[in-house]
Amino acid sequence: MLRHPVQAALYALVILLGRLHAPFSIALGQMPPPPGTYHTSWVGNSFGGNGAKENEGAGFQFNGYGYWVQDDVDAMAVSPDGTVFNTAPWDEGGHGIGLYKNGHASRIPIIAPSSTGKFGPGFNTSGPAICVDGRYYYAINRQNELLRFSWTPGDIDSTVYLGQTVLPETATSMACRKNEIAVSYADKLEYRNETTLAAEASYDIANVTAMLFAADGSIWVVKAGSIRHLTPNGTDTGVILPGIGDPTSLAWANNGWLIVTDNGPAQQVLFFDVSAAPKLAGTFGAKGGLYADIPGSVAPDKLFGLRGAGMDTQGNLYVGMSFGDSAASNAFIAAYTLPKDSLSPGNLLWLLYNASWLNTSGFEPGTDGTGVISTTTTWKLNYKNQTPGSEASLQAITLDPFKYPQDPRLQTGFSMQPRLVKGTKLVYAIPQVKSFLLVFANTPGSEILHQVAATPASAWSWFIDDDGNIWDADGPQIREWPVLSVSDGIPNYDWKQPRVWPRPDDFQAVTRLIYNKATDSLYLFGFLQNQPIASGSVTTAGIAARRYDGWLHGTQEIVWTNAALPTTTAYANGGFTQLPAKAVSLAGDYIFAGMVKNQKPAVNPMVCILDAKSGKYIGTLTAGPEVGGIGGWEDMLGSVNAMRRDDGEYIVLVEDDWRGKNIMFRWTP
């Protein structure tokens, strides 16, 4: 049995089986594991977030150290030895800049001080631009600081910070070569010295979003969506590359061709011979990318969200893909070996990904837990694989910004709740905070999801039962909106006439609820009258729970009340406070309560387990060494989803934004 003792608050549990029973407590500083055995795995990232050492941490223990793929690909560069340099506009764990080589990720955070007095995200390194020149590389952060680093080629954890300077305005792109850096702004291009970072010259040019030095000192730029060639002093040569939908980056191939990522409808990497009159020399990737053939289904040559590309001296191609600066951006970095004198089909050398930032995945009905749906992706899990992190294989990416440019998932993440409703698969999306519940369905003939419904009001306490009926308990009433029908993938609800019950008199607030059709049971979570609602607890599941049986078809009998749910001592708002669970999930015989966080110095994700028949606390799942024993806050309304497989094993998925994944507990009672 795995045991992970965690310093935490004294728990006291008061069990009421229709009447108040005497309290009992758990020993201070101990949270016993549940009966049986369990281990920790993960879904949604190539790495589990482990790798930090006991004495490491920026600000607090383990912070910033470890292996994971960043939350986004904003800009990337490739060195001659095949190291990928990636900058993310935001990375929850602090890897504003990440280095990748041979399928491995850098472990040590790259930290830069601030010249402006404002310390930006990613330890002040997150930003829109990066370039590499030999053993030096340069980045522009979100504080408009130009940063200079050195590194040892071949060693992705060898970065040394060298210096910085403040730029006069917001930069849009950057290029570097032979002691020269070019920085573009909204209306000009500026040349700076690589060593001193001092400005040396500039000229007027507007709307440059990417650029690349040529060997003769001239410069290629993406300007207002077209690619143009400029002389070193900024004179436009009149050369324009044709036939590109949305160019996002420029790089050189080792044969002198110009590499262009086209994030337009083609979704391809383009190669232009620019030795004379420019001409398209070839393309890499299936035309249409992710949206070719069966839209959304993944394959090595189906590219999407193209943000950058580059080539090493061996002719290997590296491609960075992301949907942009948002919670659902995703980050995919792929390496391909190309056949000699050919660009296609190419063989995938390695693929690294982060597809689970600000997300809690849910289990697809009828799959015995093997089908998992996240905010932007679908996965197939093979539970015979016992190596942590090896169970999941990516099946599809469900976003299509071309067909559905207003998809809310392009802006934020959700807790996904798949349901089979009157024979139709629907996916309900619970927002991170109080907001509208959204409903998605598959676009026919594809793996793409699109929004088909939304509740007319917002709530904290959304719950969707197995039949697709929607519940909430915000305010003085408990409400249920039965699904009336489903037509062409669109569910029909009568939003004006929910079924309504008064909130029990002894509850001052109900903040979460669960309805179980199999037993006709309603579980309420929140705060009883006279129970204090501590600062930071109002958005949680509360410290009291109750089960009713016969809720829809009986006498609504109280089975049990637990007036003292587990809380943890957590650091919040400059001090320590007691925080209840953030979310609850019912599976089989147990209720799984995902705790917001525990106290400093290290954050260990915890899921407390209650017996659904009695309300009694039976133990706590804590993140094991497989993920470094650490993880992020659970701050989504639906931060935990659980299910019981046919063989009796329980699978519990838990939000972990800190390292861009879902922690997966595998527990056999």
WODA-V76541 format. One record per backbone hydrogen bond with DSSP energy under -0.5 kcal/mol. CO is the residue of the C=O (numbers start at 0). NH is the residue of the N-H. E is the energy in kcal/mol with one decimal. If there is no record, write none. Layout:
co;nh;e
CO;NH;E
CO;NH;E
//
This chain:
co;nh;e
7;28;-0.9
10;25;-2.1
11;13;-0.5
12;14;-0.6
12;23;-2.0
13;15;-0.5
13;562;-1.5
13;563;-0.5
14;16;-0.6
14;20;-1.2
15;17;-1.1
15;560;-3.7
18;16;-1.1
23;12;-3.1
25;10;-0.6
26;29;-2.0
31;619;-2.4
36;667;-2.9
38;665;-2.4
40;663;-2.5
42;661;-2.9
43;354;-3.2
49;66;-2.9
52;55;-2.1
55;61;-3.8
56;58;-0.9
59;62;-1.9
61;64;-1.5
62;57;-1.9
65;67;-0.6
66;48;-1.7
74;86;-2.4
76;84;-3.2
78;81;-2.2
79;312;-2.4
82;78;-2.3
82;84;-0.5
83;85;-0.6
83;99;-2.1
84;76;-2.1
85;97;-2.6
86;73;-2.3
86;74;-1.2
90;93;-1.8
93;95;-1.6
95;87;-2.6
97;85;-2.8
98;105;-2.1
99;83;-3.1
100;103;-2.1
103;100;-1.8
106;65;-2.2
108;110;-0.6
116;118;-0.6
117;119;-0.7
119;123;-1.6
120;124;-0.8
120;125;-1.9
121;124;-1.0
122;111;-2.2
125;141;-2.0
128;139;-2.0
130;137;-2.7
132;135;-1.5
134;150;-2.1
135;132;-3.2
136;148;-2.6
137;130;-2.2
138;146;-3.5
139;128;-1.0
140;143;-1.5
143;166;-3.1
144;140;-2.1
144;146;-0.6
145;164;-1.6
146;138;-1.6
147;161;-2.9
147;162;-1.4
148;136;-2.1
149;159;-2.5
150;152;-0.7
151;154;-2.6
153;155;-0.6
154;157;-1.1
159;149;-2.3
162;147;-2.9
164;145;-3.0
172;183;-2.0
174;181;-3.0
176;179;-1.1
178;193;-1.1
179;176;-2.5
180;191;-3.1
181;174;-2.0
182;189;-3.2
183;171;-2.9
183;172;-0.9
184;207;-0.6
185;206;-1.9
186;204;-1.1
187;184;-3.0
188;202;-2.1
189;182;-3.0
190;199;-3.3
190;200;-1.3
191;180;-2.8
192;196;-2.0
197;192;-2.3
200;190;-3.2
202;188;-2.7
206;208;-0.5
206;223;-2.6
209;221;-3.1
211;219;-2.9
213;216;-1.9
217;213;-2.9
218;229;-3.2
219;211;-2.3
220;222;-0.7
220;227;-2.6
221;208;-2.5
221;209;-0.8
221;223;-0.5
222;225;-2.0
225;222;-3.3
225;227;-0.5
226;240;-1.8
227;220;-2.6
228;236;-2.7
229;218;-2.4
230;233;-2.3
234;230;-2.7
238;228;-1.2
240;226;-0.6
245;262;-3.0
248;260;-1.4
250;258;-3.6
251;310;-0.5
252;255;-1.9
256;252;-3.0
256;258;-0.5
257;271;-2.5
258;250;-1.7
259;261;-0.6
259;269;-3.4
260;247;-2.3
260;248;-0.6
260;262;-0.7
261;267;-1.0
263;266;-1.0
265;287;-2.7
267;261;-2.7
267;269;-0.5
268;283;-2.7
269;259;-2.7
270;280;-3.3
270;281;-1.4
271;257;-3.0
271;273;-0.8
272;278;-1.6
278;272;-2.6
281;270;-2.6
283;268;-2.2
285;288;-2.4
287;290;-2.0
288;291;-2.1
289;295;-2.3
292;294;-0.9
293;296;-1.8
294;446;-3.4
295;396;-2.5
298;301;-2.1
300;285;-2.8
300;302;-1.1
302;289;-2.6
304;321;-3.0
307;319;-3.0
309;317;-3.0
311;314;-1.7
315;311;-1.8
316;335;-3.2
317;309;-1.9
318;333;-2.6
319;306;-2.8
319;307;-1.4
320;331;-2.5
323;325;-1.7
325;328;-1.6
328;322;-3.0
329;72;-0.5
330;353;-2.2
331;320;-3.2
332;351;-2.7
333;318;-2.7
334;348;-3.3
334;349;-1.3
335;316;-2.4
335;337;-0.5
336;346;-2.5
338;341;-1.9
346;336;-2.6
346;348;-0.5
349;334;-2.7
351;332;-2.6
352;45;-2.1
353;330;-2.1
355;358;-0.5
359;415;-2.6
361;372;-2.9
363;366;-1.2
363;368;-0.5
366;369;-1.6
369;371;-0.6
369;380;-2.7
370;363;-3.0
371;378;-2.9
372;361;-2.6
375;397;-2.7
376;373;-3.2
377;394;-2.8
377;395;-1.5
378;371;-2.2
379;392;-2.0
380;382;-0.7
381;384;-1.5
383;385;-0.6
386;389;-2.2
390;381;-2.3
392;379;-2.5
394;297;-1.6
395;377;-2.2
397;448;-2.0
399;403;-2.9
403;406;-1.7
406;409;-2.2
407;410;-1.9
407;411;-1.5
410;326;-0.9
412;431;-0.6
413;359;-1.8
413;415;-0.6
414;429;-2.8
416;427;-2.2
418;420;-0.8
418;425;-2.9
419;421;-0.7
420;423;-1.9
423;420;-3.1
423;425;-0.6
424;441;-0.5
425;418;-3.1
425;427;-0.5
426;439;-2.9
427;416;-3.0
427;429;-0.6
428;437;-1.8
429;414;-2.6
430;636;-0.6
431;636;-0.6
434;458;-1.8
436;454;-2.3
437;428;-2.9
438;451;-3.2
438;452;-1.4
439;426;-2.7
440;449;-2.4
442;445;-1.6
447;442;-3.2
449;440;-2.3
452;438;-2.6
456;436;-0.5
458;434;-1.3
462;470;-3.2
464;467;-1.9
468;464;-2.4
469;480;-3.3
470;462;-1.9
471;478;-3.0
473;476;-0.6
475;502;-2.7
477;500;-2.3
478;471;-1.9
479;481;-0.7
479;498;-3.2
480;469;-2.0
481;483;-0.5
481;493;-0.6
484;491;-2.9
486;489;-1.9
488;490;-0.6
489;486;-2.4
490;492;-0.5
491;483;-3.1
491;484;-0.9
492;494;-1.1
493;496;-1.3
498;479;-2.2
500;477;-3.2
503;506;-1.9
505;507;-0.5
505;528;-2.6
508;510;-0.5
508;526;-2.5
511;524;-2.3
513;522;-3.2
514;516;-0.6
515;518;-0.7
515;519;-0.9
515;520;-2.0
518;549;-0.6
519;549;-0.9
519;550;-2.3
520;515;-3.0
521;523;-0.5
521;547;-2.6
522;513;-2.0
523;545;-2.2
524;510;-2.4
524;511;-1.6
525;542;-1.5
525;543;-1.8
526;507;-2.2
526;508;-1.7
527;530;-2.0
531;533;-0.8
533;536;-2.4
536;539;-2.0
541;580;-0.6
542;564;-2.6
543;525;-2.4
544;561;-2.9
545;523;-2.5
546;558;-3.0
546;559;-1.0
547;521;-2.1
548;556;-1.9
549;553;-1.2
549;555;-1.4
556;548;-2.5
559;546;-2.4
560;15;-3.3
560;562;-0.6
561;544;-2.5
567;569;-0.7
567;578;-2.7
568;598;-0.7
569;571;-0.6
569;576;-2.8
571;574;-1.6
574;571;-3.6
576;569;-3.1
576;578;-0.6
578;567;-2.3
579;595;-1.0
580;540;-3.2
580;541;-0.5
582;593;-2.2
584;591;-3.3
586;589;-2.2
588;611;-2.5
588;612;-0.5
589;586;-2.5
590;592;-0.6
590;609;-2.6
591;584;-1.8
591;593;-0.6
592;594;-0.6
592;607;-2.5
593;581;-3.3
593;582;-1.2
595;633;-2.8
601;603;-0.6
602;604;-0.6
602;630;-1.9
604;622;-1.7
605;594;-2.3
606;620;-2.9
607;592;-3.3
608;617;-2.7
608;618;-0.9
609;590;-2.7
609;611;-0.5
610;614;-3.3
615;610;-2.9
618;608;-2.8
619;621;-0.5
620;606;-2.3
623;626;-1.7
623;628;-2.6
624;627;-1.6
626;629;-0.8
632;634;-0.9
632;656;-0.6
635;638;-1.1
638;654;-2.5
640;652;-3.2
642;644;-0.5
642;650;-2.7
644;647;-2.0
648;644;-3.3
649;666;-2.6
650;642;-1.9
651;664;-2.7
652;640;-2.2
653;662;-2.3
655;658;-0.5
655;660;-2.2
656;659;-0.9
660;655;-1.5
661;42;-2.4
662;653;-2.6
662;664;-0.5
663;40;-3.0
664;651;-2.3
664;666;-0.6
665;38;-1.6
666;649;-3.6
666;668;-0.5
667;36;-2.0
//
